[in-house]
Amino acid sequence: MSLQAVLLPLFVQVILTFVIFFLMAMTRSSALSRGLDWRTIANREPNWPGRGVQYGNAFANQFELPILFYVLTLLAWLAKEADLLFVVLAWMFVLSRLAHAYVHVTSNHVPTRGALFGAGALVLMLMWIIFIVRVLLSL
């Protein structure tokens, strides 16, 4: 696979992270401009209005499972194991993350959000298993 094909899902995941960051920043800036006392949130106290917390949690979530995705993408490319199957699974993972983030910042329906998180986690786990087996079998 081409480098572009392998990295495109990773780029989409990075863009998602920045989009959520900007939404969080706008929401929190708005709360501060409406009079939220910065001293009530300065040490990570959970005093942001609901949407500020929602976007903050969605943003923090982009540094959980996706970190394993970033590492795996780089390792798979370097080990020359990033084939069509890898790219298809990478897109499945990123699409699950997009759907998860959408639910997280809209309805925040926990059963749906949890199912999407779980689906992404299973895809990522499968990607890691395939990669590990391929690398170990090539020794």
Summary of the structure (lengths in Angstrom):
residues: 139
radius of gyration: 17.8
end to end distance: 22.2
largest distance: 61.4
contacts: 386
relative contact order: 0.14
helix: 79%
strand: 0%
